Amino acid sequence: MLPDAIAWDACNTGLRREGAYSAVYSAVEQAAAALGPLALGLVLSLDAGPRGIVLAAALIPAAASALSALLLAGYTLDERRSMEEP
């Protein structure tokens, strides 16, 4: 997805901004890596017993996967479309 977005941006703006796109991607990836354990710790600290483990191990990851699938359903940029002229 990242290379397609970079190619689309370059074709439509004439600017080469690979560094900016890569920096944003890296920042989001780092934030997700930091917030995941934080969320897990918060869920497990609720003192819900085994139910907290079920939430942390099954329900929250399933909800996150469903949300990401919904967000990706709107992504229509593919390799062919990224190389089209504006």
Sequence and secondary structure as in RCSB ss.txt:
>XXXX:A:sequence
MLPDAIAWDACNTGLRREGAYSAVYSAVEQAAAALGPLALGLVLSLDAGPRGIVLAAALIPAAASALSALLLAGY
TLDERRSMEEP
>XXXX:A:secstr
 HHHHHHHHHHHHS   HHHHHHHHHHHHHHHHHHHHHHHHHHHTT  THHHHHIIIIIHHHHHHHHHHHHHHT 
   HHHHTS  
